[in-house]
């Protein structure tokens, strides 16, 4: 007897028999927008669209109509080396709003060449989010925008890993992290660095422990290796955090 894997709220279960899946649908544990893995196509399919489980919804006592607007492409989320999903685009946005996922987490969907940070993925650019949120009146757009707001903060900095010291330049800050440049040194995702940032604009000099969440090589006029790092703040001075939060909030409000 063939068994199937189920994905519910991004977490996989199973393998389950069709009889058990039917019972879970009848009880309301599984709904139309949960997924089942179709071994023939090699893809995750909505339960209400899979030929063997679609009849279960017709026989069940569930009278609420299926919301076809939720049928979107499958998205996967990479958090702390754990792959979660599939999710709909809407579910990813909801997770961001509820802080179950963050802009430094990675996402992937069919058609993308590789995993990308949410903040670097074209599907989550501000204009596309505005359009999506405008069509979903039950979501407050400013919640997402405030949480991920960034602002320019160009200043020199030094950072180290308790073994070696590097000079770099900060060019962007947000309430949760920073984008910096360093020449001649690539870093691995997950590395911890101690960063000492010089003052600029309304942000005082501050020290912060950071985690590397991305490292990309960029073009340099000198021809040498120039790397752009995405950093997540792990531990930061309270005064500096308040100053950054204030500027980020004003950036969105304006």
BELBEL-V584699 format. One record per residue. N is the residue number from 1. RES is the residue in one small letter. NEAR is the number of other ideal C-beta (glycine too) atoms within 12 Angstrom. D_FIRST is the distance of its C-alpha to the first C-alpha in whole Angstrom. Layout:
# BELBEL-V584699
{{N:RES:NEAR:D_FIRST} {N:RES:NEAR:D_FIRST}}
This chain:
# BELBEL-V584699
{{1:x:9:0} {2:x:17:4} {3:x:18:7} {4:x:32:10} {5:x:25:14} {6:x:35:16} {7:x:34:20} {8:x:29:22} {9:x:23:26} {10:x:30:26} {11:x:19:24} {12:x:23:20} {13:x:22:17} {14:x:23:14} {15:x:17:11} {16:x:29:10} {17:x:18:8} {18:x:25:9} {19:x:17:11} {20:x:23:12} {21:x:36:14} {22:x:26:15} {23:x:18:17} {24:x:27:18} {25:x:34:20} {26:x:20:21} {27:x:15:23} {28:x:17:24} {29:x:20:23} {30:x:33:21} {31:x:28:23} {32:x:31:24} {33:x:32:25} {34:x:41:22} {35:x:39:20} {36:x:42:16} {37:x:31:16} {38:x:23:15} {39:x:17:14} {40:x:13:16} {41:x:12:19} {42:x:9:19} {43:x:18:20} {44:x:32:20} {45:x:29:20} {46:x:32:21} {47:x:38:19} {48:x:30:21} {49:x:24:21} {50:x:30:18} {51:x:16:17} {52:x:26:14} {53:x:36:15} {54:x:22:19} {55:x:17:19} {56:x:29:18} {57:x:30:22} {58:x:16:23} {59:x:13:22} {60:x:26:23} {61:x:12:27} {62:x:20:27} {63:x:9:30} {64:x:13:31} {65:x:12:31} {66:x:21:29} {67:x:16:32} {68:x:13:31} {69:x:16:34} {70:x:23:31} {71:x:20:29} {72:x:23:31} {73:x:24:30} {74:x:30:28} {75:x:39:30} {76:x:31:29} {77:x:40:32} {78:x:28:33} {79:x:26:34} {80:x:17:36} {81:x:12:33} {82:x:15:30} {83:x:21:28} {84:x:28:27} {85:x:35:26} {86:x:36:25} {87:x:37:28} {88:x:33:30} {89:x:33:34} {90:x:25:35} {91:x:32:33} {92:x:39:34} {93:x:39:38} {94:x:27:37} {95:x:29:36} {96:x:37:39} {97:x:27:41} {98:x:16:40} {99:x:16:41} {100:x:18:37} {101:x:34:37} {102:x:33:41} {103:x:37:43} {104:x:37:42} {105:x:39:38} {106:x:34:37} {107:x:39:35} {108:x:27:33} {109:x:27:31} {110:x:17:31} {111:x:13:34} {112:x:20:36} {113:x:10:37} {114:x:15:36} {115:x:24:36} {116:x:29:39} {117:x:36:41} {118:x:35:40} {119:x:35:44} {120:x:26:44} {121:x:32:42} {122:x:18:43} {123:x:27:41} {124:x:35:42} {125:x:19:46} {126:x:22:48} {127:x:14:49} {128:x:18:45} {129:x:32:44} {130:x:18:47} {131:x:16:46} {132:x:26:43} {133:x:26:44} {134:x:14:47} {135:x:16:44} {136:x:23:42} {137:x:9:45} {138:x:14:43} {139:x:22:43} {140:x:17:47} {141:x:26:47} {142:x:17:50} {143:x:20:48} {144:x:33:46} {145:x:30:49} {146:x:24:51} {147:x:31:48} {148:x:35:48} {149:x:30:52} {150:x:28:54} {151:x:29:57} {152:x:20:60} {153:x:33:61} {154:x:22:63} {155:x:27:64} {156:x:22:64} {157:x:36:62} {158:x:23:62} {159:x:35:59} {160:x:23:58} {161:x:21:55} {162:x:11:57} {163:x:11:58} {164:x:16:59} {165:x:17:61} {166:x:27:60} {167:x:21:62} {168:x:33:60} {169:x:28:61} {170:x:40:59} {171:x:25:59} {172:x:31:56} {173:x:40:55} {174:x:35:53} {175:x:31:53} {176:x:34:50} {177:x:38:51} {178:x:47:53} {179:x:38:53} {180:x:41:55} {181:x:34:56} {182:x:37:57} {183:x:22:59} {184:x:18:58} {185:x:27:55} {186:x:20:51} {187:x:33:49} {188:x:16:45} {189:x:24:43} {190:x:18:43} {191:x:29:47} {192:x:24:49} {193:x:40:53} {194:x:27:56} {195:x:44:58} {196:x:27:61} {197:x:37:62} {198:x:23:66} {199:x:19:67} {200:x:26:67} {201:x:21:67} {202:x:19:66} {203:x:34:64} {204:x:23:66} {205:x:22:65} {206:x:31:62} {207:x:25:60} {208:x:33:56} {209:x:25:53} {210:x:38:51} {211:x:31:47} {212:x:34:47} {213:x:39:44} {214:x:36:45} {215:x:28:47} {216:x:24:48} {217:x:19:51} {218:x:21:54} {219:x:13:56} {220:x:15:60} {221:x:8:63} {222:x:10:64} {223:x:9:61} {224:x:15:60} {225:x:19:57} {226:x:23:56} {227:x:28:53} {228:x:31:52} {229:x:40:51} {230:x:39:49} {231:x:43:49} {232:x:33:48} {233:x:32:50} {234:x:23:49} {235:x:18:53} {236:x:32:56} {237:x:20:59} {238:x:14:59} {239:x:18:62} {240:x:30:61} {241:x:25:58} {242:x:18:60} {243:x:27:62} {244:x:36:58} {245:x:26:57} {246:x:23:60} {247:x:28:60} {248:x:31:57} {249:x:20:57} {250:x:17:60} {251:x:25:59} {252:x:23:56} {253:x:12:59} {254:x:10:61}}
